[in-house]
Amino acid sequence: SPGAQGSMEDDPLLPTIHCIAKAADKRKAAGILAMRVSHVTFTTEFFVNMMGNSRPQNQAIAASIEEDMEEMFGRKCQMEGTA
C-alpha cells in the first residue's frame, strides 16, 4: 500500500524521472536509482543517482539528460557537481 506520499503512478514528477533515467541509460549509465526524498527534506522531491566508468562517459550522461529535459519539458536541469 502506498505511504503518506501516495502512489508513484500518481506522482506528477514521474515523467521527469523517466526522462532522466532514459537519457542516462542511453549513455550506458550504471546503477540508475531514483529515490523520493520529499519525506526527509522540503527542498527536494527526488534524488536521481547513477554511475559512469570515465569522465567522458559521465559528461555524455549529463549532456544527454540536459538535452532530453530541455527537449521534452522546455527547461534546464539543475545539476550538482562535475564529472
mmCIF file of the N, C-alpha and C atoms, coordinates in Angstrom:
data_MODEL
# 
_entry.id   MODEL 
# 
loop_
_atom_site.group_PDB 
_atom_site.id 
_atom_site.type_symbol 
_atom_site.label_atom_id 
_atom_site.label_alt_id 
_atom_site.label_comp_id 
_atom_site.label_asym_id 
_atom_site.label_entity_id 
_atom_site.label_seq_id 
_atom_site.pdbx_PDB_ins_code 
_atom_site.Cartn_x 
_atom_site.Cartn_y 
_atom_site.Cartn_z 
_atom_site.occupancy 
_atom_site.B_iso_or_equiv 
_atom_site.pdbx_formal_charge 
_atom_site.auth_seq_id 
_atom_site.auth_comp_id 
_atom_site.auth_asym_id 
_atom_site.auth_atom_id 
_atom_site.pdbx_PDB_model_num 
ATOM 1   N N  . SER A 1 1  ? 0.842  -1.184 0.000   1.00 0.00 ? 1  SER A N  1 
ATOM 2   C CA . SER A 1 1  ? 0.000  0.000  0.000   1.00 0.00 ? 1  SER A CA 1 
ATOM 3   C C  . SER A 1 1  ? 0.878  1.235  0.000   1.00 0.00 ? 1  SER A C  1 
ATOM 4   N N  . PRO A 1 2  ? 0.463  2.282  -0.706  1.00 0.00 ? 2  PRO A N  1 
ATOM 5   C CA . PRO A 1 2  ? 1.267  3.490  -0.764  1.00 0.00 ? 2  PRO A CA 1 
ATOM 6   C C  . PRO A 1 2  ? 1.346  4.166  0.587   1.00 0.00 ? 2  PRO A C  1 
ATOM 7   N N  . GLY A 1 3  ? 2.493  4.796  0.837   1.00 0.00 ? 3  GLY A N  1 
ATOM 8   C CA . GLY A 1 3  ? 2.686  5.503  2.095   1.00 0.00 ? 3  GLY A CA 1 
ATOM 9   C C  . GLY A 1 3  ? 2.050  6.878  2.035   1.00 0.00 ? 3  GLY A C  1 
ATOM 10  N N  . ALA A 1 4  ? 2.474  7.740  2.931   1.00 0.00 ? 4  ALA A N  1 
ATOM 11  C CA . ALA A 1 4  ? 1.923  9.090  3.020   1.00 0.00 ? 4  ALA A CA 1 
ATOM 12  C C  . ALA A 1 4  ? 2.172  9.894  1.748   1.00 0.00 ? 4  ALA A C  1 
ATOM 13  N N  . GLN A 1 5  ? 3.153  9.492  0.967   1.00 0.00 ? 5  GLN A N  1 
ATOM 14  C CA . GLN A 1 5  ? 3.486  10.213 -0.255  1.00 0.00 ? 5  GLN A CA 1 
ATOM 15  C C  . GLN A 1 5  ? 2.558  9.849  -1.400  1.00 0.00 ? 5  GLN A C  1 
ATOM 16  N N  . GLY A 1 6  ? 1.784  8.786  -1.288  1.00 0.00 ? 6  GLY A N  1 
ATOM 17  C CA . GLY A 1 6  ? 0.886  8.375  -2.360  1.00 0.00 ? 6  GLY A CA 1 
ATOM 18  C C  . GLY A 1 6  ? 1.573  7.417  -3.321  1.00 0.00 ? 6  GLY A C  1 
ATOM 19  N N  . SER A 1 7  ? 0.837  7.037  -4.329  1.00 0.00 ? 7  SER A N  1 
ATOM 20  C CA . SER A 1 7  ? 1.311  6.073  -5.307  1.00 0.00 ? 7  SER A CA 1 
ATOM 21  C C  . SER A 1 7  ? 2.282  6.723  -6.285  1.00 0.00 ? 7  SER A C  1 
ATOM 22  N N  . MET A 1 8  ? 3.318  5.998  -6.667  1.00 0.00 ? 8  MET A N  1 
ATOM 23  C CA . MET A 1 8  ? 4.272  6.503  -7.659  1.00 0.00 ? 8  MET A CA 1 
ATOM 24  C C  . MET A 1 8  ? 3.577  6.800  -8.981  1.00 0.00 ? 8  MET A C  1 
ATOM 25  N N  . GLU A 1 9  ? 2.627  5.955  -9.372  1.00 0.00 ? 9  GLU A N  1 
ATOM 26  C CA . GLU A 1 9  ? 1.941  6.133  -10.652 1.00 0.00 ? 9  GLU A CA 1 
ATOM 27  C C  . GLU A 1 9  ? 1.193  7.458  -10.714 1.00 0.00 ? 9  GLU A C  1 
ATOM 28  N N  . ASP A 1 10 ? 0.818  8.003  -9.560  1.00 0.00 ? 10 ASP A N  1 
ATOM 29  C CA . ASP A 1 10 ? 0.083  9.260  -9.499  1.00 0.00 ? 10 ASP A CA 1 
ATOM 30  C C  . ASP A 1 10 ? 0.996  10.477 -9.349  1.00 0.00 ? 10 ASP A C  1 
ATOM 31  N N  . ASP A 1 11 ? 2.289  10.269 -9.217  1.00 0.00 ? 11 ASP A N  1 
ATOM 32  C CA . ASP A 1 11 ? 3.213  11.375 -8.969  1.00 0.00 ? 11 ASP A CA 1 
ATOM 33  C C  . ASP A 1 11 ? 3.393  12.205 -10.235 1.00 0.00 ? 11 ASP A C  1 
ATOM 34  N N  . PRO A 1 12 ? 3.150  13.515 -10.168 1.00 0.00 ? 12 PRO A N  1 
ATOM 35  C CA . PRO A 1 12 ? 3.297  14.357 -11.356 1.00 0.00 ? 12 PRO A CA 1 
ATOM 36  C C  . PRO A 1 12 ? 4.741  14.478 -11.846 1.00 0.00 ? 12 PRO A C  1 
ATOM 37  N N  . LEU A 1 13 ? 5.713  14.103 -11.015 1.00 0.00 ? 13 LEU A N  1 
ATOM 38  C CA . LEU A 1 13 ? 7.112  14.159 -11.434 1.00 0.00 ? 13 LEU A CA 1 
ATOM 39  C C  . LEU A 1 13 ? 7.579  12.883 -12.126 1.00 0.00 ? 13 LEU A C  1 
ATOM 40  N N  . LEU A 1 14 ? 6.735  11.873 -12.203 1.00 0.00 ? 14 LEU A N  1 
ATOM 41  C CA . LEU A 1 14 ? 7.137  10.608 -12.804 1.00 0.00 ? 14 LEU A CA 1 
ATOM 42  C C  . LEU A 1 14 ? 7.640  10.765 -14.237 1.00 0.00 ? 14 LEU A C  1 
ATOM 43  N N  . PRO A 1 15 ? 6.992  11.555 -15.105 1.00 0.00 ? 15 PRO A N  1 
ATOM 44  C CA . PRO A 1 15 ? 7.547  11.726 -16.459 1.00 0.00 ? 15 PRO A CA 1 
ATOM 45  C C  . PRO A 1 15 ? 8.949  12.344 -16.453 1.00 0.00 ? 15 PRO A C  1 
ATOM 46  N N  . THR A 1 16 ? 9.211  13.233 -15.523 1.00 0.00 ? 16 THR A N  1 
ATOM 47  C CA . THR A 1 16 ? 10.539 13.836 -15.414 1.00 0.00 ? 16 THR A CA 1 
ATOM 48  C C  . THR A 1 16 ? 11.570 12.797 -15.011 1.00 0.00 ? 16 THR A C  1 
ATOM 49  N N  . ILE A 1 17 ? 11.229 11.982 -14.023 1.00 0.00 ? 17 ILE A N  1 
ATOM 50  C CA . ILE A 1 17 ? 12.140 10.934 -13.550 1.00 0.00 ? 17 ILE A CA 1 
ATOM 51  C C  . ILE A 1 17 ? 12.409 9.930  -14.662 1.00 0.00 ? 17 ILE A C  1 
ATOM 52  N N  . HIS A 1 18 ? 11.361 9.547  -15.398 1.00 0.00 ? 18 HIS A N  1 
ATOM 53  C CA . HIS A 1 18 ? 11.544 8.622  -16.529 1.00 0.00 ? 18 HIS A CA 1 
ATOM 54  C C  . HIS A 1 18 ? 12.463 9.226  -17.589 1.00 0.00 ? 18 HIS A C  1 
ATOM 55  N N  . CYS A 1 19 ? 12.288 10.500 -17.877 1.00 0.00 ? 19 CYS A N  1 
ATOM 56  C CA . CYS A 1 19 ? 13.128 11.185 -18.861 1.00 0.00 ? 19 CYS A CA 1 
ATOM 57  C C  . CYS A 1 19 ? 14.593 11.137 -18.444 1.00 0.00 ? 19 CYS A C  1 
ATOM 58  N N  . ILE A 1 20 ? 14.860 11.441 -17.187 1.00 0.00 ? 20 ILE A N  1 
ATOM 59  C CA . ILE A 1 20 ? 16.234 11.433 -16.682 1.00 0.00 ? 20 ILE A CA 1 
ATOM 60  C C  . ILE A 1 20 ? 16.829 10.036 -16.757 1.00 0.00 ? 20 ILE A C  1 
ATOM 61  N N  . ALA A 1 21 ? 16.087 9.039  -16.312 1.00 0.00 ? 21 ALA A N  1 
ATOM 62  C CA . ALA A 1 21 ? 16.594 7.658  -16.315 1.00 0.00 ? 21 ALA A CA 1 
ATOM 63  C C  . ALA A 1 21 ? 16.837 7.157  -17.733 1.00 0.00 ? 21 ALA A C  1 
ATOM 64  N N  . LYS A 1 22 ? 15.927 7.450  -18.649 1.00 0.00 ? 22 LYS A N  1 
ATOM 65  C CA . LYS A 1 22 ? 16.100 7.006  -20.039 1.00 0.00 ? 22 LYS A CA 1 
ATOM 66  C C  . LYS A 1 22 ? 17.295 7.690  -20.699 1.00 0.00 ? 22 LYS A C  1 
ATOM 67  N N  . ALA A 1 23 ? 17.451 8.988  -20.435 1.00 0.00 ? 23 ALA A N  1 
ATOM 68  C CA . ALA A 1 23 ? 18.585 9.713  -21.008 1.00 0.00 ? 23 ALA A CA 1 
ATOM 69  C C  . ALA A 1 23 ? 19.904 9.154  -20.485 1.00 0.00 ? 23 ALA A C  1 
ATOM 70  N N  . ALA A 1 24 ? 19.961 8.836  -19.205 1.00 0.00 ? 24 ALA A N  1 
ATOM 71  C CA . ALA A 1 24 ? 21.169 8.254  -18.616 1.00 0.00 ? 24 ALA A CA 1 
ATOM 72  C C  . ALA A 1 24 ? 21.428 6.864  -19.188 1.00 0.00 ? 24 ALA A C  1 
ATOM 73  N N  . ASP A 1 25 ? 20.368 6.090  -19.355 1.00 0.00 ? 25 ASP A N  1 
ATOM 74  C CA . ASP A 1 25 ? 20.505 4.741  -19.895 1.00 0.00 ? 25 ASP A CA 1 
ATOM 75  C C  . ASP A 1 25 ? 21.012 4.755  -21.336 1.00 0.00 ? 25 ASP A C  1 
ATOM 76  N N  . LYS A 1 26 ? 20.615 5.779  -22.103 1.00 0.00 ? 26 LYS A N  1 
ATOM 77  C CA . LYS A 1 26 ? 21.100 5.889  -23.492 1.00 0.00 ? 26 LYS A CA 1 
ATOM 78  C C  . LYS A 1 26 ? 22.614 5.977  -23.545 1.00 0.00 ? 26 LYS A C  1 
ATOM 79  N N  . ARG A 1 27 ? 23.214 6.528  -22.506 1.00 0.00 ? 27 ARG A N  1 
ATOM 80  C CA . ARG A 1 27 ? 24.671 6.684  -22.445 1.00 0.00 ? 27 ARG A CA 1 
ATOM 81  C C  . ARG A 1 27 ? 25.310 5.633  -21.536 1.00 0.00 ? 27 ARG A C  1 
ATOM 82  N N  . LYS A 1 28 ? 24.577 4.553  -21.323 1.00 0.00 ? 28 LYS A N  1 
ATOM 83  C CA . LYS A 1 28 ? 25.089 3.387  -20.585 1.00 0.00 ? 28 LYS A CA 1 
ATOM 84  C C  . LYS A 1 28 ? 25.452 3.664  -19.134 1.00 0.00 ? 28 LYS A C  1 
ATOM 85  N N  . ALA A 1 29 ? 24.694 4.557  -18.487 1.00 0.00 ? 29 ALA A N  1 
ATOM 86  C CA . ALA A 1 29 ? 24.904 4.789  -17.056 1.00 0.00 ? 29 ALA A CA 1 
ATOM 87  C C  . ALA A 1 29 ? 24.584 3.501  -16.294 1.00 0.00 ? 29 ALA A C  1 
ATOM 88  N N  . ALA A 1 30 ? 25.292 3.271  -15.231 1.00 0.00 ? 30 ALA A N  1 
ATOM 89  C CA . ALA A 1 30 ? 25.074 2.075  -14.403 1.00 0.00 ? 30 ALA A CA 1 
ATOM 90  C C  . ALA A 1 30 ? 24.437 2.496  -13.080 1.00 0.00 ? 30 ALA A C  1 
ATOM 91  N N  . GLY A 1 31 ? 23.735 1.568  -12.472 1.00 0.00 ? 31 GLY A N  1 
ATOM 92  C CA . GLY A 1 31 ? 23.191 1.786  -11.135 1.00 0.00 ? 31 GLY A CA 1 
ATOM 93  C C  . GLY A 1 31 ? 22.221 2.946  -11.044 1.00 0.00 ? 31 GLY A C  1 
ATOM 94  N N  . ILE A 1 32 ? 21.391 3.147  -12.058 1.00 0.00 ? 32 ILE A N  1 
ATOM 95  C CA . ILE A 1 32 ? 20.446 4.267  -12.042 1.00 0.00 ? 32 ILE A CA 1 
ATOM 96  C C  . ILE A 1 32 ? 19.434 4.040  -10.929 1.00 0.00 ? 32 ILE A C  1 
ATOM 97  N N  . LEU A 1 33 ? 19.330 5.023  -10.046 1.00 0.00 ? 33 LEU A N  1 
ATOM 98  C CA . LEU A 1 33 ? 18.454 4.901  -8.888  1.00 0.00 ? 33 LEU A CA 1 
ATOM 99  C C  . LEU A 1 33 ? 17.755 6.234  -8.650  1.00 0.00 ? 33 LEU A C  1 
ATOM 100 N N  . ALA A 1 34 ? 16.444 6.211  -8.625  1.00 0.00 ? 34 ALA A N  1 
ATOM 101 C CA . ALA A 1 34 ? 15.658 7.408  -8.302  1.00 0.00 ? 34 ALA A CA 1 
ATOM 102 C C  . ALA A 1 34 ? 14.983 7.161  -6.954  1.00 0.00 ? 34 ALA A C  1 
ATOM 103 N N  . MET A 1 35 ? 15.187 8.091  -6.035  1.00 0.00 ? 35 MET A N  1 
ATOM 104 C CA . MET A 1 35 ? 14.596 7.966  -4.703  1.00 0.00 ? 35 MET A CA 1 
ATOM 105 C C  . MET A 1 35 ? 13.737 9.184  -4.408  1.00 0.00 ? 35 MET A C  1 
ATOM 106 N N  . ARG A 1 36 ? 12.543 8.944  -3.950  1.00 0.00 ? 36 ARG A N  1 
ATOM 107 C CA . ARG A 1 36 ? 11.704 10.041 -3.476  1.00 0.00 ? 36 ARG A CA 1 
ATOM 108 C C  . ARG A 1 36 ? 12.205 10.413 -2.087  1.00 0.00 ? 36 ARG A C  1 
ATOM 109 N N  . VAL A 1 37 ? 12.601 11.669 -1.912  1.00 0.00 ? 37 VAL A N  1 
ATOM 110 C CA . VAL A 1 37 ? 13.160 12.120 -0.634  1.00 0.00 ? 37 VAL A CA 1 
ATOM 111 C C  . VAL A 1 37 ? 12.348 13.250 -0.016  1.00 0.00 ? 37 VAL A C  1 
ATOM 112 N N  . SER A 1 38 ? 11.188 13.506 -0.565  1.00 0.00 ? 38 SER A N  1 
ATOM 113 C CA . SER A 1 38 ? 10.369 14.625 -0.072  1.00 0.00 ? 38 SER A CA 1 
ATOM 114 C C  . SER A 1 38 ? 9.943  14.440 1.377   1.00 0.00 ? 38 SER A C  1 
ATOM 115 N N  . HIS A 1 39 ? 9.990  13.207 1.874   1.00 0.00 ? 39 HIS A N  1 
ATOM 116 C CA . HIS A 1 39 ? 9.619  12.973 3.276   1.00 0.00 ? 39 HIS A CA 1 
ATOM 117 C C  . HIS A 1 39 ? 10.732 13.353 4.247   1.00 0.00 ? 39 HIS A C  1 
ATOM 118 N N  . VAL A 1 40 ? 11.944 13.631 3.737   1.00 0.00 ? 40 VAL A N  1 
ATOM 119 C CA . VAL A 1 40 ? 13.048 13.998 4.619   1.00 0.00 ? 40 VAL A CA 1 
ATOM 120 C C  . VAL A 1 40 ? 13.565 15.416 4.373   1.00 0.00 ? 40 VAL A C  1 
ATOM 121 N N  . THR A 1 41 ? 13.085 16.067 3.338   1.00 0.00 ? 41 THR A N  1 
ATOM 122 C CA . THR A 1 41 ? 13.524 17.436 3.048   1.00 0.00 ? 41 THR A CA 1 
ATOM 123 C C  . THR A 1 41 ? 12.410 18.212 2.358   1.00 0.00 ? 41 THR A C  1 
ATOM 124 N N  . PHE A 1 42 ? 12.389 19.503 2.583   1.00 0.00 ? 42 PHE A N  1 
ATOM 125 C CA . PHE A 1 42 ? 11.378 20.347 1.947   1.00 0.00 ? 42 PHE A CA 1 
ATOM 126 C C  . PHE A 1 42 ? 11.862 20.898 0.615   1.00 0.00 ? 42 PHE A C  1 
ATOM 127 N N  . THR A 1 43 ? 13.151 20.788 0.340   1.00 0.00 ? 43 THR A N  1 
ATOM 128 C CA . THR A 1 43 ? 13.711 21.425 -0.844  1.00 0.00 ? 43 THR A CA 1 
ATOM 129 C C  . THR A 1 43 ? 13.855 20.505 -2.039  1.00 0.00 ? 43 THR A C  1 
ATOM 130 N N  . THR A 1 44 ? 13.709 19.199 -1.845  1.00 0.00 ? 44 THR A N  1 
ATOM 131 C CA . THR A 1 44 ? 13.941 18.241 -2.921  1.00 0.00 ? 44 THR A CA 1 
ATOM 132 C C  . THR A 1 44 ? 12.853 17.189 -2.921  1.00 0.00 ? 44 THR A C  1 
ATOM 133 N N  . GLU A 1 45 ? 12.325 16.908 -4.098  1.00 0.00 ? 45 GLU A N  1 
ATOM 134 C CA . GLU A 1 45 ? 11.314 15.861 -4.232  1.00 0.00 ? 45 GLU A CA 1 
ATOM 135 C C  . GLU A 1 45 ? 11.957 14.504 -4.504  1.00 0.00 ? 45 GLU A C  1 
ATOM 136 N N  . PHE A 1 46 ? 12.876 14.480 -5.486  1.00 0.00 ? 46 PHE A N  1 
ATOM 137 C CA . PHE A 1 46 ? 13.544 13.239 -5.884  1.00 0.00 ? 46 PHE A CA 1 
ATOM 138 C C  . PHE A 1 46 ? 15.041 13.456 -5.953  1.00 0.00 ? 46 PHE A C  1 
ATOM 139 N N  . PHE A 1 47 ? 15.768 12.380 -5.751  1.00 0.00 ? 47 PHE A N  1 
ATOM 140 C CA . PHE A 1 47 ? 17.209 12.339 -5.935  1.00 0.00 ? 47 PHE A CA 1 
ATOM 141 C C  . PHE A 1 47 ? 17.463 11.234 -6.944  1.00 0.00 ? 47 PHE A C  1 
ATOM 142 N N  . VAL A 1 48 ? 18.169 11.548 -8.023  1.00 0.00 ? 48 VAL A N  1 
ATOM 143 C CA . VAL A 1 48 ? 18.476 10.545 -9.045  1.00 0.00 ? 48 VAL A CA 1 
ATOM 144 C C  . VAL A 1 48 ? 19.990 10.377 -9.073  1.00 0.00 ? 48 VAL A C  1 
ATOM 145 N N  . ASN A 1 49 ? 20.445 9.151  -8.886  1.00 0.00 ? 49 ASN A N  1 
ATOM 146 C CA . ASN A 1 49 ? 21.863 8.845  -8.833  1.00 0.00 ? 49 ASN A CA 1 
ATOM 147 C C  . ASN A 1 49 ? 22.198 7.816  -9.903  1.00 0.00 ? 49 ASN A C  1 
ATOM 148 N N  . MET A 1 50 ? 23.395 7.911  -10.461 1.00 0.00 ? 50 MET A N  1 
ATOM 149 C CA . MET A 1 50 ? 23.864 6.947  -11.448 1.00 0.00 ? 50 MET A CA 1 
ATOM 150 C C  . MET A 1 50 ? 25.380 6.996  -11.500 1.00 0.00 ? 50 MET A C  1 
ATOM 151 N N  . MET A 1 51 ? 25.979 6.042  -12.193 1.00 0.00 ? 51 MET A N  1 
ATOM 152 C CA . MET A 1 51 ? 27.435 5.981  -12.288 1.00 0.00 ? 51 MET A CA 1 
ATOM 153 C C  . MET A 1 51 ? 27.860 5.809  -13.732 1.00 0.00 ? 51 MET A C  1 
ATOM 154 N N  . GLY A 1 52 ? 29.023 6.375  -14.023 1.00 0.00 ? 52 GLY A N  1 
ATOM 155 C CA . GLY A 1 52 ? 29.690 6.152  -15.301 1.00 0.00 ? 52 GLY A CA 1 
ATOM 156 C C  . GLY A 1 52 ? 31.081 5.621  -15.027 1.00 0.00 ? 52 GLY A C  1 
ATOM 157 N N  . ASN A 1 53 ? 31.728 5.123  -16.067 1.00 0.00 ? 53 ASN A N  1 
ATOM 158 C CA . ASN A 1 53 ? 33.039 4.496  -15.894 1.00 0.00 ? 53 ASN A CA 1 
ATOM 159 C C  . ASN A 1 53 ? 34.218 5.423  -16.190 1.00 0.00 ? 53 ASN A C  1 
ATOM 160 N N  . SER A 1 54 ? 33.928 6.617  -16.700 1.00 0.00 ? 54 SER A N  1 
ATOM 161 C CA . SER A 1 54 ? 35.015 7.537  -17.037 1.00 0.00 ? 54 SER A CA 1 
ATOM 162 C C  . SER A 1 54 ? 34.468 8.957  -17.055 1.00 0.00 ? 54 SER A C  1 
ATOM 163 N N  . ARG A 1 55 ? 35.364 9.911  -17.028 1.00 0.00 ? 55 ARG A N  1 
ATOM 164 C CA . ARG A 1 55 ? 34.952 11.305 -17.097 1.00 0.00 ? 55 ARG A CA 1 
ATOM 165 C C  . ARG A 1 55 ? 34.200 11.597 -18.402 1.00 0.00 ? 55 ARG A C  1 
ATOM 166 N N  . PRO A 1 56 ? 34.693 11.131 -19.572 1.00 0.00 ? 56 PRO A N  1 
ATOM 167 C CA . PRO A 1 56 ? 33.938 11.378 -20.803 1.00 0.00 ? 56 PRO A CA 1 
ATOM 168 C C  . PRO A 1 56 ? 32.536 10.752 -20.782 1.00 0.00 ? 56 PRO A C  1 
ATOM 169 N N  . GLN A 1 57 ? 32.417 9.557  -20.219 1.00 0.00 ? 57 GLN A N  1 
ATOM 170 C CA . GLN A 1 57 ? 31.092 8.933  -20.130 1.00 0.00 ? 57 GLN A CA 1 
ATOM 171 C C  . GLN A 1 57 ? 30.190 9.744  -19.197 1.00 0.00 ? 57 GLN A C  1 
ATOM 172 N N  . ASN A 1 58 ? 30.712 10.176 -18.058 1.00 0.00 ? 58 ASN A N  1 
ATOM 173 C CA . ASN A 1 58 ? 29.911 10.983 -17.132 1.00 0.00 ? 58 ASN A CA 1 
ATOM 174 C C  . ASN A 1 58 ? 29.442 12.276 -17.790 1.00 0.00 ? 58 ASN A C  1 
ATOM 175 N N  . GLN A 1 59 ? 30.313 12.898 -18.550 1.00 0.00 ? 59 GLN A N  1 
ATOM 176 C CA . GLN A 1 59 ? 29.948 14.127 -19.248 1.00 0.00 ? 59 GLN A CA 1 
ATOM 177 C C  . GLN A 1 59 ? 28.887 13.859 -20.316 1.00 0.00 ? 59 GLN A C  1 
ATOM 178 N N  . ALA A 1 60 ? 28.996 12.715 -21.006 1.00 0.00 ? 60 ALA A N  1 
ATOM 179 C CA . ALA A 1 60 ? 27.999 12.347 -22.016 1.00 0.00 ? 60 ALA A CA 1 
ATOM 180 C C  . ALA A 1 60 ? 26.648 12.059 -21.359 1.00 0.00 ? 60 ALA A C  1 
ATOM 181 N N  . ILE A 1 61 ? 26.650 11.420 -20.207 1.00 0.00 ? 61 ILE A N  1 
ATOM 182 C CA . ILE A 1 61 ? 25.409 11.149 -19.471 1.00 0.00 ? 61 ILE A CA 1 
ATOM 183 C C  . ILE A 1 61 ? 24.751 12.469 -19.077 1.00 0.00 ? 61 ILE A C  1 
ATOM 184 N N  . ALA A 1 62 ? 25.526 13.372 -18.511 1.00 0.00 ? 62 ALA A N  1 
ATOM 185 C CA . ALA A 1 62 ? 24.988 14.669 -18.083 1.00 0.00 ? 62 ALA A CA 1 
ATOM 186 C C  . ALA A 1 62 ? 24.438 15.447 -19.272 1.00 0.00 ? 62 ALA A C  1 
ATOM 187 N N  . ALA A 1 63 ? 25.160 15.452 -20.379 1.00 0.00 ? 63 ALA A N  1 
ATOM 188 C CA . ALA A 1 63 ? 24.707 16.179 -21.570 1.00 0.00 ? 63 ALA A CA 1 
ATOM 189 C C  . ALA A 1 63 ? 23.417 15.563 -22.121 1.00 0.00 ? 63 ALA A C  1 
ATOM 190 N N  . SER A 1 64 ? 23.321 14.253 -22.097 1.00 0.00 ? 64 SER A N  1 
ATOM 191 C CA . SER A 1 64 ? 22.115 13.572 -22.580 1.00 0.00 ? 64 SER A CA 1 
ATOM 192 C C  . SER A 1 64 ? 20.900 13.943 -21.735 1.00 0.00 ? 64 SER A C  1 
ATOM 193 N N  . ILE A 1 65 ? 21.081 13.990 -20.429 1.00 0.00 ? 65 ILE A N  1 
ATOM 194 C CA . ILE A 1 65 ? 19.984 14.366 -19.529 1.00 0.00 ? 65 ILE A CA 1 
ATOM 195 C C  . ILE A 1 65 ? 19.568 15.811 -19.787 1.00 0.00 ? 65 ILE A C  1 
ATOM 196 N N  . GLU A 1 66 ? 20.545 16.702 -19.870 1.00 0.00 ? 66 GLU A N  1 
ATOM 197 C CA . GLU A 1 66 ? 20.232 18.114 -20.125 1.00 0.00 ? 66 GLU A CA 1 
ATOM 198 C C  . GLU A 1 66 ? 19.471 18.285 -21.433 1.00 0.00 ? 66 GLU A C  1 
ATOM 199 N N  . GLU A 1 67 ? 19.940 17.630 -22.495 1.00 0.00 ? 67 GLU A N  1 
ATOM 200 C CA . GLU A 1 67 ? 19.295 17.746 -23.811 1.00 0.00 ? 67 GLU A CA 1 
ATOM 201 C C  . GLU A 1 67 ? 17.875 17.203 -23.788 1.00 0.00 ? 67 GLU A C  1 
ATOM 202 N N  . ASP A 1 68 ? 17.693 16.019 -23.221 1.00 0.00 ? 68 ASP A N  1 
ATOM 203 C CA . ASP A 1 68 ? 16.363 15.406 -23.212 1.00 0.00 ? 68 ASP A CA 1 
ATOM 204 C C  . ASP A 1 68 ? 15.384 16.196 -22.345 1.00 0.00 ? 68 ASP A C  1 
ATOM 205 N N  . MET A 1 69 ? 15.850 16.717 -21.226 1.00 0.00 ? 69 MET A N  1 
ATOM 206 C CA . MET A 1 69 ? 14.966 17.508 -20.362 1.00 0.00 ? 69 MET A CA 1 
ATOM 207 C C  . MET A 1 69 ? 14.519 18.788 -21.070 1.00 0.00 ? 69 MET A C  1 
ATOM 208 N N  . GLU A 1 70 ? 15.457 19.426 -21.755 1.00 0.00 ? 70 GLU A N  1 
ATOM 209 C CA . GLU A 1 70 ? 15.093 20.651 -22.459 1.00 0.00 ? 70 GLU A CA 1 
ATOM 210 C C  . GLU A 1 70 ? 14.151 20.341 -23.622 1.00 0.00 ? 70 GLU A C  1 
ATOM 211 N N  . GLU A 1 71 ? 14.413 19.241 -24.328 1.00 0.00 ? 71 GLU A N  1 
ATOM 212 C CA . GLU A 1 71 ? 13.569 18.856 -25.458 1.00 0.00 ? 71 GLU A CA 1 
ATOM 213 C C  . GLU A 1 71 ? 12.156 18.470 -25.012 1.00 0.00 ? 71 GLU A C  1 
ATOM 214 N N  . MET A 1 72 ? 12.056 17.688 -23.956 1.00 0.00 ? 72 MET A N  1 
ATOM 215 C CA . MET A 1 72 ? 10.753 17.177 -23.526 1.00 0.00 ? 72 MET A CA 1 
ATOM 216 C C  . MET A 1 72 ? 9.950  18.174 -22.690 1.00 0.00 ? 72 MET A C  1 
ATOM 217 N N  . PHE A 1 73 ? 10.636 18.974 -21.892 1.00 0.00 ? 73 PHE A N  1 
ATOM 218 C CA . PHE A 1 73 ? 9.933  19.824 -20.938 1.00 0.00 ? 73 PHE A CA 1 
ATOM 219 C C  . PHE A 1 73 ? 10.227 21.315 -21.104 1.00 0.00 ? 73 PHE A C  1 
ATOM 220 N N  . GLY A 1 74 ? 11.149 21.654 -22.008 1.00 0.00 ? 74 GLY A N  1 
ATOM 221 C CA . GLY A 1 74 ? 11.469 23.050 -22.238 1.00 0.00 ? 74 GLY A CA 1 
ATOM 222 C C  . GLY A 1 74 ? 12.150 23.726 -21.067 1.00 0.00 ? 74 GLY A C  1 
ATOM 223 N N  . ARG A 1 75 ? 12.845 22.941 -20.247 1.00 0.00 ? 75 ARG A N  1 
ATOM 224 C CA . ARG A 1 75 ? 13.538 23.551 -19.109 1.00 0.00 ? 75 ARG A CA 1 
ATOM 225 C C  . ARG A 1 75 ? 14.881 22.866 -18.882 1.00 0.00 ? 75 ARG A C  1 
ATOM 226 N N  . LYS A 1 76 ? 15.767 23.605 -18.277 1.00 0.00 ? 76 LYS A N  1 
ATOM 227 C CA . LYS A 1 76 ? 17.099 23.082 -17.990 1.00 0.00 ? 76 LYS A CA 1 
ATOM 228 C C  . LYS A 1 76 ? 17.112 22.395 -16.629 1.00 0.00 ? 76 LYS A C  1 
ATOM 229 N N  . CYS A 1 77 ? 18.022 21.467 -16.491 1.00 0.00 ? 77 CYS A N  1 
ATOM 230 C CA . CYS A 1 77 ? 18.199 20.734 -15.243 1.00 0.00 ? 77 CYS A CA 1 
ATOM 231 C C  . CYS A 1 77 ? 19.069 21.547 -14.286 1.00 0.00 ? 77 CYS A C  1 
ATOM 232 N N  . GLN A 1 78 ? 18.895 21.258 -13.024 1.00 0.00 ? 78 GLN A N  1 
ATOM 233 C CA . GLN A 1 78 ? 19.822 21.777 -12.020 1.00 0.00 ? 78 GLN A CA 1 
ATOM 234 C C  . GLN A 1 78 ? 20.685 20.617 -11.603 1.00 0.00 ? 78 GLN A C  1 
ATOM 235 N N  . MET A 1 79 ? 21.968 20.686 -11.912 1.00 0.00 ? 79 MET A N  1 
ATOM 236 C CA . MET A 1 79 ? 22.878 19.599 -11.589 1.00 0.00 ? 79 MET A CA 1 
ATOM 237 C C  . MET A 1 79 ? 23.871 20.067 -10.556 1.00 0.00 ? 79 MET A C  1 
ATOM 238 N N  . GLU A 1 80 ? 24.309 19.140 -9.747  1.00 0.00 ? 80 GLU A N  1 
ATOM 239 C CA . GLU A 1 80 ? 25.304 19.421 -8.719  1.00 0.00 ? 80 GLU A CA 1 
ATOM 240 C C  . GLU A 1 80 ? 26.559 18.629 -9.046  1.00 0.00 ? 80 GLU A C  1 
ATOM 241 N N  . GLY A 1 81 ? 27.705 19.261 -8.912  1.00 0.00 ? 81 GLY A N  1 
ATOM 242 C CA . GLY A 1 81 ? 28.974 18.577 -9.126  1.00 0.00 ? 81 GLY A CA 1 
ATOM 243 C C  . GLY A 1 81 ? 29.380 18.582 -10.585 1.00 0.00 ? 81 GLY A C  1 
ATOM 244 N N  . THR A 1 82 ? 30.575 18.066 -10.822 1.00 0.00 ? 82 THR A N  1 
ATOM 245 C CA . THR A 1 82 ? 31.100 17.955 -12.178 1.00 0.00 ? 82 THR A CA 1 
ATOM 246 C C  . THR A 1 82 ? 31.607 16.558 -12.385 1.00 0.00 ? 82 THR A C  1 
ATOM 247 N N  . ALA A 1 83 ? 31.688 16.198 -13.642 1.00 0.00 ? 83 ALA A N  1 
ATOM 248 C CA . ALA A 1 83 ? 32.161 14.855 -13.973 1.00 0.00 ? 83 ALA A CA 1 
ATOM 249 C C  . ALA A 1 83 ? 33.658 14.859 -14.129 1.00 0.00 ? 83 ALA A C  1 
# 
